[in-house]
Amino acid sequence: QVQLVESGGGLVQPGGSLRLSCAASGSIYTFVAMAWHRQAPGKQRELVSVITWSGSTNYADSVKGRFGITRDNARNTLYLQMNSLKPEDTAVYYCYARRRTDNMEFWGHGTQVTVSS
């Protein structure tokens, strides 16, 4: 069974930066896409950024130019570099992966990001 474990969340002041990591229990070559989602209190979970097997990336309009998604195939790890953080970025951030062979989806348990002065 695939496990995704997020880390790197925390409390940061507005304008600050954080880097989230998502460690997969197996090779990330098995995933056709990996992504970061987030869910703020009282709101629906939303897609933040996605990276496909080919390396194509996409971002929500609210984070374009501030966030960067990358992956390290050798370390089986997905990253989200978050810069110029705003209070509205406060949320639980979840790692997501979809397996190539059967389209099965996997989620991590989430990591809390709080942007506050």
ABEGO torsion letter per residue (X at the ends): XBBBBBBGBEBBBBGBBBBBBBBBABBAAABABBBBBBBBBGBBBBBABBBBAAGBBBBBAAABGABBBBBBAAAGBBBBBBBGBBAAABBBBBBBBBBAAAGBBBBBAEBBBBBBX
